[in-house]
């Protein structure tokens, strides 16, 4: 046991001595969570819009002011003719145009009915749909205010409730995804590189002839990255709760258990990559390109898996990050217990055992 601890200390000395590696291990999670939390978000805010209002009456001005007061819109300019709309879109000045009719207030007061046209730039259909939904909600709120919530004949009211994330903050989605991404890349890449580096430097042969069994040598290299991953998880959770206002509704112990299980799976995958490669460049390429894209694309982090073709849905089941993303989201955001994530825990456990057994069998105790 003392020899095993000595190998663990040796690996810690390697990590602490290499400042670049230490920055990747501890700095990248902080940078990623801040970037994804603030810069990259699926919320649409402060979108530039234009207003064409030939009537210029009290009701249209009031509705325009309500749109401008919303945090979703920023009125860029007021147009003077219908022809100016196309020019504004072509120049990229606006994402949405709000067009009032000639007699907006008169139609509203005398006929109890008035039209407002919303013209959106559908080159990005998701943004266009979101903006029109936001504008429609503001217009409906204006209508309810002027009618004083009186029910008109044959009116169907739709009541909407957003569970778990009523403010529709993008950080609620990105934080569990960033946790999965960071653990997958850091644990897998660094574990694969550190074993291959020993092969390239010729020190692996020295360690293999030591009294310590080869399995313990490999496991000793994985222990420091497991501990550092726990530090990364703690830093991500602290930033999420106190900086991004993402709640931790579930059990912290259950989240830590799922994180450790996913980390062990990533470490086993890193050991498998190290046993199949002979250079650090190859190990890094496989870890970055071979794991980064599947983690981003097929984990449900960026794109809904249900919208993908059936073959890609099947392939996504082989991505460990998919199952951890579900665990983190269920525990952190929804506050669910073990009964809701037992399937994901079982799948990750199976992946960990399979990858660990395969990496041990593939590990060569003779390098010649």
C-alpha positions in Angstrom: 0.0 0.0 0.0 2.9 2.4 0.8 4.3 1.8 -2.7 0.9 2.5 -4.2 0.7 5.8 -2.3 4.2 6.7 -3.4 3.2 6.3 -7.1 0.1 8.5 -6.4 2.4 11.2 -4.9 4.7 10.9 -7.8 1.8 11.6 -10.2 0.7 14.6 -8.1 4.3 16.0 -8.4 4.1 15.6 -12.2 0.8 17.5 -12.3 1.9 20.3 -9.9 5.2 20.8 -11.7 3.6 21.2 -15.1 1.9 24.6 -15.0 0.1 24.2 -18.3 -1.4 20.9 -17.3 -2.5 22.4 -14.0 -4.1 25.3 -15.8 -6.1 22.9 -18.1 -7.2 20.9 -15.2 -8.4 23.7 -12.9 -8.7 26.7 -15.2 -10.7 25.2 -18.1 -13.8 24.3 -16.0 -14.0 27.8 -14.6 -13.6 29.4 -18.0 -16.1 27.1 -19.7 -18.8 27.6 -17.0 -18.5 31.4 -17.3 -18.6 31.3 -21.1 -21.5 29.0 -21.3 -23.3 30.7 -18.5 -23.0 34.3 -19.8 -21.9 34.4 -23.4 -23.5 31.3 -24.9 -27.2 31.1 -24.1 -30.3 29.9 -25.9 -32.2 33.0 -24.5 -33.0 35.7 -27.0 -32.6 39.2 -25.4 -32.1 42.7 -26.6 -33.1 41.8 -30.2 -33.1 44.8 -32.6 -36.5 45.5 -34.0 -38.1 48.2 -36.2 -41.6 49.7 -36.0 -43.7 50.9 -38.8 -46.6 53.0 -37.3 -48.5 55.2 -39.8 -51.3 55.7 -37.4 -49.3 57.3 -34.5 -52.2 57.2 -32.1 -52.2 56.7 -28.4 -52.8 52.9 -28.5 -50.0 52.2 -31.0 -47.6 54.4 -29.2 -48.4 52.7 -25.9 -48.0 49.2 -27.4 -44.7 50.3 -29.0 -43.5 51.6 -25.6 -44.5 48.2 -24.0 -42.4 46.4 -26.6 -39.4 48.7 -26.0 -39.7 48.2 -22.2 -39.4 44.5 -22.6 -35.9 43.1 -22.0 -36.3 41.0 -25.2 -36.5 43.9 -27.6 -34.5 47.0 -28.5 -36.3 49.3 -31.0 -33.5 50.2 -33.5 -35.4 52.5 -35.7 -38.9 53.7 -36.7 -39.7 53.1 -40.4 -41.6 55.4 -42.6 -42.8 53.2 -45.4 -43.4 49.5 -46.1 -40.4 49.4 -48.5 -38.0 50.3 -45.7 -38.7 46.9 -44.1 -36.9 44.9 -46.7 -34.0 47.2 -46.7 -33.6 47.0 -43.0 -33.6 43.2 -43.1 -31.1 43.1 -45.9 -28.7 45.4 -44.1 -28.9 43.2 -41.0 -30.1 46.0 -38.8 -33.2 44.2 -37.4 -34.5 40.8 -36.6 -38.2 41.7 -36.4 -40.5 44.3 -37.8 -43.8 45.4 -36.1 -46.3 46.9 -38.5 -49.4 48.8 -37.4 -52.3 49.5 -39.7 -53.3 53.1 -40.7 -56.1 53.4 -38.1 -55.1 51.1 -35.3 -56.8 52.8 -32.4 -60.0 53.5 -34.3 -60.3 49.8 -35.4 -59.6 48.7 -31.8 -62.2 51.0 -30.2 -65.0 50.9 -32.8 -64.7 47.4 -34.2 -63.1 45.8 -31.1 -60.6 44.3 -33.5 -57.2 45.5 -34.8 -54.3 43.8 -36.6 -50.6 43.9 -35.9 -48.2 42.4 -38.4 -45.0 40.7 -37.2 -42.3 40.2 -39.9 -39.3 38.1 -38.7 -36.0 37.2 -40.3 -36.5 33.4 -40.7 -32.9 32.7 -41.9 -32.6 31.5 -38.3 -35.9 29.8 -37.7 -35.4 29.2 -34.0 -34.7 32.9 -33.3 -37.6 34.0 -35.6 -40.0 31.7 -33.8 -38.8 32.9 -30.4 -39.1 36.6 -31.2 -42.6 36.3 -32.7 -43.7 34.4 -29.6 -42.2 37.1 -27.3 -43.9 39.8 -29.3 -47.2 38.0 -29.3 -47.1 37.6 -25.5 -46.4 41.4 -25.1 -49.4 42.2 -27.5 -51.7 39.8 -25.6 -50.6 41.5 -22.3 -51.5 44.9 -23.8 -54.8 43.6 -24.9 -55.7 42.2 -21.5 -54.7 45.5 -19.9 -56.9 47.7 -22.1 -59.9 45.3 -21.8 -59.3 45.0 -18.1 -59.3 41.3 -18.3 -63.0 41.2 -19.4 -63.9 37.9 -21.0 -65.2 38.2 -24.6 -67.6 35.7 -26.1 -66.1 32.4 -27.1 -62.6 33.3 -25.8 -60.2 30.5 -25.1 -57.5 31.4 -22.6 -54.3 29.4 -22.4 -52.6 29.3 -19.1 -48.9 28.4 -19.3 -46.7 27.1 -16.5 -43.0 26.5 -16.8 -41.8 24.0 -14.3 -38.3 23.9 -12.8 -37.2 26.9 -14.8 -39.9 29.5 -14.9 -37.6 32.3 -16.1 -36.3 30.1 -19.0 -32.7 30.7 -18.1 -30.2 29.0 -20.4 -27.8 28.4 -17.6 -30.1 25.7 -16.3 -29.4 23.7 -19.4 -25.7 24.5 -19.8 -24.4 23.9 -16.3 -25.1 20.1 -16.3 -23.8 19.9 -19.9 -20.6 21.8 -19.0 -20.1 19.4 -16.1 -20.4 16.4 -18.4 -18.1 18.1 -21.0 -15.4 19.1 -18.6 -15.2 15.7 -16.8 -15.2 13.8 -20.1 -12.5 15.8 -21.7 -10.2 16.4 -18.6 -10.4 13.0 -17.1 -10.2 11.1 -20.4 -7.6 13.2 -22.1 -5.3 13.7 -19.1 -5.3 10.1 -18.1 -4.6 8.9 -21.6 -1.8 11.4 -22.1 -0.1 10.7 -18.7 0.3 7.0 -19.4 1.4 7.5 -23.0 4.0 10.1 -21.8 5.6 7.5 -19.6 5.9 5.3 -22.7 7.5 8.0 -24.8 10.0 9.0 -22.0 10.9 5.4 -21.4 10.0 5.5 -17.7 7.1 3.1 -18.1 9.6 0.2 -18.4 11.2 1.2 -15.1 7.9 1.3 -13.3 6.8 -2.1 -14.8 9.9 -3.8 -13.3 9.1 -2.4 -9.9 7.6 -4.6 -7.1 4.2 -2.9 -7.7 1.8 -4.7 -10.0 1.1 -3.1 -13.3 -2.6 -2.7 -12.5 -1.8 -0.7 -9.4 0.6 1.5 -11.4 -2.1 2.4 -13.8 -4.7 2.9 -11.1 -2.2 5.2 -9.2 -2.1 7.4 -12.3 -5.9 7.7 -12.3 -6.3 8.6 -8.6 -5.0 12.2 -8.8 -7.3 13.0 -11.7 -10.2 11.6 -9.8 -9.4 13.9 -6.9 -8.9 16.9 -9.2 -12.2 16.2 -10.9 -13.9 16.5 -7.5 -12.3 19.9 -7.2 -13.6 20.8 -10.6 -17.1 19.7 -9.7 -17.0 21.7 -6.5 -15.9 24.9 -8.4 -18.5 24.4 -11.1 -21.3 24.0 -8.5 -20.1 27.1 -6.5 -20.0 29.2 -9.7 -23.4 27.9 -10.7 -25.2 28.6 -7.5 -23.6 31.9 -6.5 -22.8 33.4 -9.9 -25.3 32.0 -12.3 -28.2 31.5 -9.8 -28.7 27.9 -10.8 -30.3 26.1 -7.9 -29.2 22.8 -6.4 -32.7 21.4 -5.6 -31.7 17.7 -5.1 -29.3 15.8 -2.9 -25.7 17.0 -3.0 -24.6 13.5 -2.0 -26.5 11.9 -4.8 -25.0 14.4 -7.3 -21.6 13.7 -6.0 -22.1 9.9 -6.3 -23.2 10.3 -9.9 -20.3 12.6 -10.7 -17.8 10.1 -9.2 -19.3 7.3 -11.2 -19.1 9.3 -14.4 -15.5 10.3 -13.6 -14.5 6.7 -13.1 -16.1 5.9 -16.4 -14.1 8.6 -18.1 -10.9 7.5 -16.4 -11.5 3.9 -17.6 -12.0 5.3 -21.1 -8.7 7.3 -20.8 -6.9 4.1 -19.8 -8.3 2.3 -22.8 -7.1 5.1 -25.1 -3.6 5.0 -23.6 -3.3 1.3 -24.1 -4.2 1.6 -27.7 -1.9 4.6 -28.6 1.8 5.1 -28.5 2.1 8.9 -28.8 0.7 11.9 -26.9 -0.4 13.6 -30.1 -2.5 10.5 -31.0 -4.0 10.2 -27.6 -4.9 13.9 -27.5 -6.4 13.8 -31.0 -8.6 10.9 -30.0 -9.6 12.5 -26.7 -10.4 15.9 -28.2 -11.9 15.1 -31.6 -13.2 11.6 -30.9 -14.9 12.6 -27.6 -15.6 16.4 -27.8 -17.9 16.2 -30.8 -20.0 13.2 -29.6 -20.3 14.8 -26.2 -21.5 18.1 -27.7 -23.7 16.6 -30.4 -25.1 13.4 -29.0 -25.5 14.0 -25.2 -28.7 16.1 -25.5 -26.6 19.1 -24.2 -26.9 21.2 -27.3 -29.5 19.5 -29.5 -32.5 17.4 -28.5 -31.8 13.7 -29.2 -35.5 13.1 -30.0 -35.1 15.3 -33.1 -32.2 13.2 -34.5 -32.5 10.4 -37.0 -33.0 6.9 -35.5 -29.4 5.7 -36.2 -28.0 8.7 -34.3 -30.4 8.1 -31.5 -29.0 4.6 -31.2 -25.4 5.8 -31.3 -26.1 8.4 -28.6 -26.7 5.6 -26.2 -23.0 4.8 -26.4 -22.0 8.2 -25.2 -21.4 8.2 -21.4 -22.0 12.0 -21.2 -25.7 11.5 -22.3 -26.5 9.5 -19.1 -24.6 11.8 -16.8 -26.3 14.8 -18.3 -29.6 13.3 -17.4 -28.4 12.5 -13.9 -27.1 16.0 -13.3 -30.2 17.7 -14.7 -32.6 15.5 -12.7 -30.8 16.0 -9.4 -29.8 19.7 -9.8 -32.7 21.2 -11.6 -35.7 18.9 -10.9 -34.6 17.9 -7.4 -35.4 14.2 -8.0 -34.1 11.3 -6.0 -32.4 8.0 -6.8 -35.7 6.4 -8.0 -35.7 8.7 -11.1 -32.0 8.1 -12.1 -31.5 4.4 -11.3 -31.5 3.5 -15.0 -28.8 6.0 -15.9 -26.7 5.0 -12.8 -27.0 1.3 -13.9 -25.9 2.1 -17.5 -22.9 4.2 -16.4 -21.9 1.4 -14.0 -22.0 -1.1 -16.8 -20.0 1.2 -19.0 -17.4 1.7 -16.3 -16.9 -2.0 -15.6 -16.8 -2.8 -19.3 -14.2 -0.1 -20.1 -12.1 -0.9 -17.1 -12.0 -4.6 -17.9 -11.2 -3.9 -21.5 -8.5 -1.4 -20.7 -6.8 -3.9 -18.3 -6.8 -6.6 -20.9 -5.4 -4.3 -23.5 -2.7 -2.9 -21.3 0.7 -4.3 -22.3 3.1 -5.2 -19.5 5.8 -5.7 -22.1 6.5 -2.6 -24.2 9.0 -4.2 -26.5 
